[in-house]
Amino acid sequence: MADIDLSKVRDQIDELDAQIQAFINARAELAAKVRASKGEHLTPADYYRPEREAQVLRQVVKRNTGPLSDREMLRLFREIMSACLAQQEPLRVAYLGPEGTFTQQAVQRQFGHSVRAIAQASVDAVFQQVETAEADFGVVPVENSSQGMVTHTLDRLFGSSLKICAEVELPIHQNILTNASGLDQIKLVYSHPQSLAQCRYWLREHLPNVECIAVSSNAEAARRVRHGNDSAAIAGRNAAEVYSLPVLFADIEDHPDNTTRFFVLGRGLCPPSGDDRTTLLLAGHEGAGVLYRLLEPIAAAGLNMTRIESRPSHQGKWDYVFFVDIDGHAEQKPLVGVIEKLNDIARLARVLGAYPRAVEPDISTNSYEE
């Protein structure tokens, strides 16, 4: 390799740094103009546009030529947008806490760090914060690729006026957090029930005689073990940092491609972004072929249905509603026509949300817990 004049290279870096800083400030000034054009009496939630952010991030991926990865470029642009949006007042985002949970990480993944993240003790509390406008948005887990649906989130969506305005997908990486120097010292393992289930085979092989205790969150598990050396928590690296716990074993989940999906909850329906998903709540009239009649208009329109889940309606014994995810936006063809047909034939046909599909779902190295 030819000799490099480091002094010259460092001068070039300094020059580029100055240009980057100037461009970021110029972007912030333009963001402030956009905000000013919309009026003085709007809240931060009125300025946040999930569909616009998704479009920007898709362009980041499209034009990225390296050497930085798409993941790193997305992270940088997310933080720039987050800082620009928060110039006068940050967004208030309620999430399923406490601090150190993977749901908090989903907040950072979607909104960046320039927000006011408000930890809540339950899914119900997150909904209530957004419904009463104590928070601008809320983030709750909805689905895990190996353990299935978070049914309480679905049940709460059924009875709420809130809309799904974005989705976040995070891969799950579980770790053994402990002050113990080896597995032979561990007598108890604490974690959320879903995390215990996701690490079942690893626990059976490596800690077969250790008692596993389910707690309300992985962060709570880390809090419990932080001062001892004979117990361990199964949690993510975020909890390890918050509670100053060493990672004894990393990535112990049974399925390395395990992913959790979160919903971002808001008070209004988002406009189309160009690559969207719609979640419908459907219920049919009594009689044979109820589900077939509900799904037939979707199939006839050639739309891709990505998920269907049934839940009790709580309006009668053995009466059910269906949660259906469909590619496309509720306000665009052909889905808008399908929804019109469903309104004619269904007992209930409600749009729970139309939102951008998750951009680069493997952007994060960590994941979720309830």
RASULFEN-V253750 format. One record per residue. N is the residue number from 1. SS is DSSP state (hx for helix, st for strand, lp for the rest). PHI is phi in radians with two decimals (999 if undefined). Layout:
n:N ss:SS phi:PHI
n:N ss:SS phi:PHI
//
This chain:
n:1 ss:lp phi:999
n:2 ss:lp phi:-1.17
n:3 ss:lp phi:-1.09
n:4 ss:lp phi:-1.95
n:5 ss:lp phi:-1.43
n:6 ss:hx phi:-1.05
n:7 ss:hx phi:-1.06
n:8 ss:hx phi:-1.19
n:9 ss:hx phi:-1.09
n:10 ss:hx phi:-1.15
n:11 ss:hx phi:-1.10
n:12 ss:hx phi:-1.13
n:13 ss:hx phi:-1.09
n:14 ss:hx phi:-1.05
n:15 ss:hx phi:-1.13
n:16 ss:hx phi:-1.12
n:17 ss:hx phi:-1.01
n:18 ss:hx phi:-1.13
n:19 ss:hx phi:-1.15
n:20 ss:hx phi:-1.06
n:21 ss:hx phi:-1.09
n:22 ss:hx phi:-1.13
n:23 ss:hx phi:-1.16
n:24 ss:hx phi:-1.12
n:25 ss:hx phi:-1.15
n:26 ss:hx phi:-1.13
n:27 ss:hx phi:-1.12
n:28 ss:hx phi:-1.10
n:29 ss:hx phi:-1.12
n:30 ss:hx phi:-1.14
n:31 ss:hx phi:-1.07
n:32 ss:hx phi:-1.14
n:33 ss:hx phi:-1.14
n:34 ss:hx phi:-1.02
n:35 ss:hx phi:-1.10
n:36 ss:hx phi:-1.10
n:37 ss:hx phi:-1.20
n:38 ss:lp phi:-1.61
n:39 ss:lp phi:2.05
n:40 ss:lp phi:-1.63
n:41 ss:lp phi:-1.89
n:42 ss:lp phi:-1.54
n:43 ss:lp phi:-1.58
n:44 ss:hx phi:-0.97
n:45 ss:hx phi:-1.10
n:46 ss:hx phi:-1.26
n:47 ss:hx phi:-1.66
n:48 ss:lp phi:-1.40
n:49 ss:lp phi:-2.15
n:50 ss:hx phi:-1.00
n:51 ss:hx phi:-1.22
n:52 ss:hx phi:-1.19
n:53 ss:hx phi:-1.08
n:54 ss:hx phi:-1.08
n:55 ss:hx phi:-1.10
n:56 ss:hx phi:-1.10
n:57 ss:hx phi:-1.19
n:58 ss:hx phi:-1.12
n:59 ss:hx phi:-1.20
n:60 ss:hx phi:-1.02
n:61 ss:hx phi:-1.14
n:62 ss:hx phi:-1.10
n:63 ss:hx phi:-1.69
n:64 ss:lp phi:-1.26
n:65 ss:lp phi:-2.03
n:66 ss:lp phi:1.44
n:67 ss:lp phi:-1.37
n:68 ss:lp phi:-1.18
n:69 ss:lp phi:-1.26
n:70 ss:hx phi:-0.98
n:71 ss:hx phi:-1.04
n:72 ss:hx phi:-1.20
n:73 ss:hx phi:-1.13
n:74 ss:hx phi:-1.10
n:75 ss:hx phi:-1.08
n:76 ss:hx phi:-1.12
n:77 ss:hx phi:-1.19
n:78 ss:hx phi:-1.03
n:79 ss:hx phi:-1.21
n:80 ss:hx phi:-1.09
n:81 ss:hx phi:-1.12
n:82 ss:hx phi:-1.08
n:83 ss:hx phi:-1.16
n:84 ss:hx phi:-1.11
n:85 ss:hx phi:-1.19
n:86 ss:lp phi:-1.61
n:87 ss:lp phi:-1.02
n:88 ss:lp phi:-1.78
n:89 ss:lp phi:-2.66
n:90 ss:lp phi:-1.29
n:91 ss:lp phi:-1.11
n:92 ss:st phi:-1.79
n:93 ss:st phi:-2.15
n:94 ss:st phi:-1.44
n:95 ss:st phi:-2.56
n:96 ss:st phi:-1.31
n:97 ss:lp phi:-1.61
n:98 ss:lp phi:-1.47
n:99 ss:lp phi:-1.02
n:100 ss:lp phi:1.78
n:101 ss:lp phi:-1.38
n:102 ss:hx phi:-1.22
n:103 ss:hx phi:-1.11
n:104 ss:hx phi:-1.07
n:105 ss:hx phi:-1.17
n:106 ss:hx phi:-1.13
n:107 ss:hx phi:-1.04
n:108 ss:hx phi:-1.14
n:109 ss:hx phi:-1.11
n:110 ss:hx phi:-1.50
n:111 ss:hx phi:-1.94
n:112 ss:lp phi:1.34
n:113 ss:lp phi:-1.65
n:114 ss:lp phi:-1.57
n:115 ss:lp phi:-2.27
n:116 ss:st phi:-1.70
n:117 ss:st phi:-1.50
n:118 ss:st phi:-2.01
n:119 ss:st phi:-1.25
n:120 ss:st phi:-2.18
n:121 ss:lp phi:-1.46
n:122 ss:lp phi:-2.70
n:123 ss:hx phi:-1.06
n:124 ss:hx phi:-0.97
n:125 ss:hx phi:-1.15
n:126 ss:hx phi:-1.10
n:127 ss:hx phi:-1.00
n:128 ss:hx phi:-1.09
n:129 ss:hx phi:-1.07
n:130 ss:hx phi:-1.37
n:131 ss:hx phi:-1.07
n:132 ss:lp phi:-1.63
n:133 ss:lp phi:1.14
n:134 ss:lp phi:-1.24
n:135 ss:lp phi:-2.22
n:136 ss:lp phi:-1.36
n:137 ss:st phi:-2.48
n:138 ss:st phi:-2.33
n:139 ss:st phi:-2.23
n:140 ss:st phi:-2.40
n:141 ss:st phi:-1.29
n:142 ss:st phi:-2.23
n:143 ss:st phi:-2.74
n:144 ss:st phi:-2.04
n:145 ss:lp phi:-1.19
n:146 ss:lp phi:-1.93
n:147 ss:lp phi:-1.86
n:148 ss:st phi:1.56
n:149 ss:st phi:-1.38
n:150 ss:lp phi:-1.57
n:151 ss:hx phi:-1.12
n:152 ss:hx phi:-1.15
n:153 ss:hx phi:-1.11
n:154 ss:hx phi:-1.07
n:155 ss:hx phi:-1.09
n:156 ss:hx phi:-1.25
n:157 ss:hx phi:-1.07
n:158 ss:hx phi:-1.01
n:159 ss:lp phi:-1.74
n:160 ss:lp phi:-1.99
n:161 ss:lp phi:-1.57
n:162 ss:lp phi:-1.17
n:163 ss:st phi:-2.04
n:164 ss:st phi:-1.37
n:165 ss:st phi:-2.05
n:166 ss:st phi:-2.93
n:167 ss:st phi:-2.24
n:168 ss:st phi:-2.23
n:169 ss:st phi:-2.07
n:170 ss:st phi:-2.29
n:171 ss:st phi:-1.26
n:172 ss:lp phi:-1.68
n:173 ss:lp phi:-2.28
n:174 ss:lp phi:-1.68
n:175 ss:st phi:-2.41
n:176 ss:st phi:-1.53
n:177 ss:st phi:-1.85
n:178 ss:lp phi:-2.91
n:179 ss:lp phi:-1.53
n:180 ss:lp phi:-1.19
n:181 ss:lp phi:-1.52
n:182 ss:lp phi:-2.80
n:183 ss:hx phi:-1.13
n:184 ss:hx phi:-1.16
n:185 ss:hx phi:-1.52
n:186 ss:lp phi:-1.45
n:187 ss:lp phi:-1.89
n:188 ss:st phi:-2.38
n:189 ss:st phi:-2.20
n:190 ss:st phi:-1.90
n:191 ss:st phi:-3.03
n:192 ss:st phi:-1.18
n:193 ss:hx phi:-0.94
n:194 ss:hx phi:-1.16
n:195 ss:hx phi:-1.19
n:196 ss:hx phi:-1.04
n:197 ss:hx phi:-1.16
n:198 ss:hx phi:-1.27
n:199 ss:lp phi:-2.05
n:200 ss:hx phi:-1.00
n:201 ss:hx phi:-1.23
n:202 ss:hx phi:-1.12
n:203 ss:hx phi:-1.11
n:204 ss:hx phi:-1.11
n:205 ss:hx phi:-1.41
n:206 ss:hx phi:-1.78
n:207 ss:lp phi:-2.35
n:208 ss:lp phi:-1.15
n:209 ss:lp phi:-1.88
n:210 ss:lp phi:-1.61
n:211 ss:st phi:-1.31
n:212 ss:st phi:-1.80
n:213 ss:st phi:-2.04
n:214 ss:st phi:-1.42
n:215 ss:st phi:-2.26
n:216 ss:lp phi:-1.22
n:217 ss:lp phi:-2.79
n:218 ss:hx phi:-1.18
n:219 ss:hx phi:-1.14
n:220 ss:hx phi:-1.10
n:221 ss:hx phi:-1.05
n:222 ss:hx phi:-1.12
n:223 ss:hx phi:-1.06
n:224 ss:hx phi:-1.19
n:225 ss:hx phi:-1.75
n:226 ss:lp phi:-1.18
n:227 ss:lp phi:-1.83
n:228 ss:lp phi:-1.98
n:229 ss:lp phi:-2.31
n:230 ss:lp phi:-2.14
n:231 ss:st phi:-2.43
n:232 ss:st phi:-2.47
n:233 ss:st phi:-2.06
n:234 ss:st phi:-1.71
n:235 ss:st phi:-2.84
n:236 ss:lp phi:-1.60
n:237 ss:hx phi:-1.17
n:238 ss:hx phi:-1.06
n:239 ss:hx phi:-1.16
n:240 ss:hx phi:-1.05
n:241 ss:hx phi:-1.25
n:242 ss:hx phi:-1.11
n:243 ss:lp phi:-1.82
n:244 ss:lp phi:0.92
n:245 ss:lp phi:-1.99
n:246 ss:lp phi:-1.21
n:247 ss:st phi:-1.63
n:248 ss:st phi:-1.43
n:249 ss:st phi:-2.37
n:250 ss:lp phi:-1.89
n:251 ss:lp phi:0.97
n:252 ss:lp phi:-1.66
n:253 ss:lp phi:-1.11
n:254 ss:lp phi:-1.25
n:255 ss:lp phi:-2.12
n:256 ss:lp phi:-1.11
n:257 ss:lp phi:-1.66
n:258 ss:lp phi:-1.08
n:259 ss:st phi:-2.40
n:260 ss:st phi:-2.05
n:261 ss:st phi:-1.90
n:262 ss:st phi:-2.05
n:263 ss:st phi:-1.83
n:264 ss:st phi:-1.71
n:265 ss:st phi:-1.79
n:266 ss:st phi:-2.43
n:267 ss:lp phi:-1.81
n:268 ss:lp phi:-2.56
n:269 ss:lp phi:-1.42
n:270 ss:lp phi:-1.47
n:271 ss:lp phi:-1.18
n:272 ss:lp phi:-1.13
n:273 ss:lp phi:-1.91
n:274 ss:lp phi:1.86
n:275 ss:lp phi:-2.61
n:276 ss:st phi:-2.18
n:277 ss:st phi:-2.36
n:278 ss:st phi:-2.12
n:279 ss:st phi:-1.92
n:280 ss:st phi:-1.94
n:281 ss:st phi:-1.95
n:282 ss:st phi:-2.19
n:283 ss:st phi:-2.58
n:284 ss:lp phi:-1.82
n:285 ss:lp phi:-1.39
n:286 ss:lp phi:-1.11
n:287 ss:lp phi:2.24
n:288 ss:lp phi:-1.17
n:289 ss:lp phi:1.32
n:290 ss:hx phi:-1.03
n:291 ss:hx phi:-1.15
n:292 ss:hx phi:-1.04
n:293 ss:hx phi:-1.13
n:294 ss:hx phi:-1.28
n:295 ss:hx phi:-1.56
n:296 ss:hx phi:-1.03
n:297 ss:hx phi:-1.10
n:298 ss:hx phi:-1.16
n:299 ss:hx phi:-1.15
n:300 ss:hx phi:-1.10
n:301 ss:lp phi:-1.49
n:302 ss:lp phi:1.27
n:303 ss:lp phi:-1.52
n:304 ss:lp phi:-1.58
n:305 ss:st phi:-1.63
n:306 ss:st phi:-1.71
n:307 ss:st phi:-2.82
n:308 ss:st phi:-2.46
n:309 ss:st phi:-2.50
n:310 ss:st phi:-1.82
n:311 ss:st phi:-2.49
n:312 ss:st phi:-1.03
n:313 ss:lp phi:-1.40
n:314 ss:lp phi:1.09
n:315 ss:lp phi:-2.05
n:316 ss:lp phi:2.86
n:317 ss:lp phi:-1.13
n:318 ss:lp phi:1.07
n:319 ss:lp phi:-1.80
n:320 ss:st phi:-2.24
n:321 ss:st phi:-2.05
n:322 ss:st phi:-2.16
n:323 ss:st phi:-1.74
n:324 ss:st phi:-2.23
n:325 ss:st phi:-1.77
n:326 ss:st phi:-2.34
n:327 ss:st phi:-1.19
n:328 ss:lp phi:2.11
n:329 ss:lp phi:-1.88
n:330 ss:lp phi:-1.08
n:331 ss:lp phi:-1.76
n:332 ss:lp phi:-2.13
n:333 ss:lp phi:-1.25
n:334 ss:lp phi:-1.54
n:335 ss:hx phi:-1.15
n:336 ss:hx phi:-1.06
n:337 ss:hx phi:-1.23
n:338 ss:hx phi:-1.09
n:339 ss:hx phi:-1.12
n:340 ss:hx phi:-1.07
n:341 ss:hx phi:-1.14
n:342 ss:hx phi:-1.13
n:343 ss:hx phi:-1.09
n:344 ss:hx phi:-1.39
n:345 ss:hx phi:-1.85
n:346 ss:lp phi:-1.71
n:347 ss:lp phi:-1.24
n:348 ss:st phi:-2.58
n:349 ss:st phi:-2.50
n:350 ss:st phi:-2.21
n:351 ss:st phi:-1.48
n:352 ss:st phi:-1.46
n:353 ss:st phi:3.03
n:354 ss:st phi:-2.34
n:355 ss:st phi:-2.62
n:356 ss:st phi:-1.13
n:357 ss:lp phi:-1.11
n:358 ss:lp phi:-0.98
n:359 ss:lp phi:-1.56
n:360 ss:lp phi:0.84
n:361 ss:lp phi:-1.09
n:362 ss:lp phi:-1.67
n:363 ss:lp phi:-1.10
n:364 ss:lp phi:-1.74
n:365 ss:lp phi:-1.63
n:366 ss:lp phi:-2.20
n:367 ss:lp phi:-2.59
n:368 ss:lp phi:-2.22
n:369 ss:lp phi:-2.56
n:370 ss:lp phi:-1.40
//
